[in-house]
Amino acid sequence: MARKMLVDGELNQTNKEGAEYDFDLFVIGAGSGGVRAARFSANYGAKVGICELPFHPISSEVIGGVGGTCVIRGCVPKKILVYGATFGGEIEDARNYGWEVNEKLDFNWKKLLQKKTDEINRLNGIYKRLLSNASVKLLEGEGKIVGPNKVEVTQPDGTKLSYSAKHILIATGSRAHRPPIPGQELAITSDEALSLDDLPKHAVVFGGGYIAVEFASIWRGLGATVDLFYRKELPLRGFDDEMRAVVARNLEGRGIKLHPQTNLTELVKTDNGIKVITDHGGELIADVVLFATGRLPNTKRLNLEAVGVEIDKTGAVKVDEYSHTNIPSIWAVGDVTNRMNLTPVALMEGTCFAKTVFGGESSKPDYRNIPCAVFSIPPLSIVGLSEEEAIEQVNGDVLVFTSTFNPMKNTVSGRQEKTIMKLVVDAETDKVLGASMCGPDAPEIMQGIAVALKCGATKAQFDSTVGIHPSAAEEFVTMRSVSRRVTARGKAKTNL
């Protein structure tokens, strides 16, 4: 039987596998991974539909927007605020470079917020045009799966539309998690933090991950008093321990008050603000409390259990190495799978999906040597293995090279803030297993280092590379002396 596909209300007849489908692919979620998969699949000749919730900067179960978390309420608007926050310190440092700066610096939060909003509106439009230019049919509404090859889209006015598809791709991302403590409704998440009407005077941030560290840096950089609470001894669990210690020291150096190994137990509304109560019996008053305690996969309303799609205890969609679920016609990419939750990784997964399903080329994502950054002030960036991971995974000895120095810019400005760089090397093969840096421009530098590690560079090749002088980046090719040698399965030792 010839297959029929619905194209803008008309039936086009094809002869593929004798089934009738409205689409070759229907994607639920138009964030980074979903849009990439949709566009690339369409470029391979597939008939593609995609649905996304109505646009709004603050997400919920019924609002979202084309572009997804990264573009609308994540990486992009956050980085804009980081830029804004960085200027405060830059202006202060400029005094020692001869710039006559008035003693009082004024900052207009509403102006920055409007610029941020203008930019995400622009990007939302660009993403829509990318889909249109690829001939992907965009539907506004909430999608759910009602059968192995059938999706239902509820439009904003409540109208329900039903479509069949040979393949269904789940790309609904994740949503901020709120810890279940009394008064939790008084706190905000990163969504609201990016759209506050007023800049907080005193902010409490609860969490030790990159979102917590970044917002603490942003608000402090813009002049707020900031208290950062987290459960572990150091922030940024999972990163290199030596780098974590440096980030903590820098946060304190910038004026953020750290509260390690401390939980929040209750929030209470008062006439003066929000009373924050800790598990150590401490109390303080803040006008904003940010919960940055992780994110959960956005699967609750997808009807997955009814269709038989397996999910784990966090709600993440279980997939194989090709992003395939246990249902032959259903796939998933991005944060909803809770593999490696980074925007460029979602893009990679979406690309591999399109190649595998429509490009005739079996392709699985490669999660080795993926660089990432924490946009604290100054930022941290890494690629490859941390020192602790290398010690655990390598059979032989691990060589650690470090360089700690005062950046040239700071020697004149007078800012007391060290930059630290690290290379982790397999002693037997000389292969560089990991690189990390905390200091100005770390993400820009690390992107180039990531290429080297992807190519399997050795320490000897780093050493034979001519540096760019004067720059901080040249330190990566001039670290000649071993800081420490760690015996296999030994314990990492730092110089801190």
Salt bridges, closest charged atoms under 4 A:
ASP8 OD1 - LYS137 NZ 3.89
GLU17 OE2 - LYS166 NZ 2.68
ASP24 OD1 - ARG3 NH2 2.74
GLU61 OE2 - LYS300 NZ 2.79
GLU61 OE1 - ARG301 NH1 3.27
GLU90 OE1 - LYS409 NZ 2.57
GLU92 OE1 - ARG95 NH1 2.37
ASP93 OD2 - ARG415 NE 3.05
ASP106 OD1 - LYS104 NZ 2.45
GLU119 OE2 - ARG122 NH2 2.77
GLU142 OE2 - ARG301 NE 2.62
GLU152 OE1 - LYS144 NZ 3.95
GLU152 OE1 - LYS160 NZ 3.94
ASP198 OD1 - LYS110 NZ 3.63
GLU214 OE1 - LYS78 NZ 3.04
ASP227 OD1 - HIS202 NE2 2.70
ASP227 OD2 - HIS259 NE2 2.63
ASP240 OD1 - LYS422 NZ 2.90
ASP241 OD1 - ARG244 NH1 3.00
GLU242 OE1 - LYS422 NZ 2.78
GLU242 OE1 - ARG484 NH2 2.56
ASP279 OD1 - HIS280 ND1 3.73
GLU321 OE1 - LYS364 NZ 3.14
GLU349 OE1 - ARG339 NH2 3.26
ASP366 OD1 - ARG368 NE 2.89
ASP366 OD2 - LYS454 NZ 3.13
GLU387 OE1 - LYS422 NZ 2.71
GLU387 OE1 - ARG484 NH2 2.86
GLU392 OE2 - ARG489 NH1 3.41
ASP397 OD2 - ARG485 NE 2.93
GLU417 OE1 - ARG254 NH2 2.77
ASP463 OD1 - LYS459 NZ 2.59
ASP463 OD1 - ARG480 NH1 3.48
GLU474 OE2 - HIS469 ND1 2.71
